Amino acid sequence: MVICGDFGGVWHTDKKSASESPEEAQALDWLENRPFTTLFIPGNHENYDRLMGCKNERLLNSWVYADMSEEEKEKLREGYPREQWHGGHVRVIRPSVLMLCGRSLTRTTGRKQSTSS
């Protein structure tokens, strides 16, 4: 299944934790247990800090994340793991729930397909 923008599966914002909420984990686990791979191209309404990692140290050290432990901040810095997949790059949310990375070329059906976000 391909979702073209605004997946929203990784949305939870908690100023104390970079981890998934119980509701997110349940929904992502449900998708993981389906007999298909879920690919999504991120849209405007995504939590990019959690998906891609937050490299803005000024933001991480601001009042926004003042209550977050250093361990949780490190998770937020990294985002989900980035891997090569079918000739392109993805962020692995679950083994079969993948975010297609921008400007990546993937081969899903024998044809090359490009993402431009």
Secondary structure, DSSP 8 states (H G I E B T S, - for coil): -EEES---SS---BTTB-S--HHHHHHHHHHHTSSS-EEEE--SSS-HHHHH----HHHHTSGGGTTS-HHHHHHHHH-S-EEEETTEEEEEEETTEEEE-TT-EEESSSSEEE---
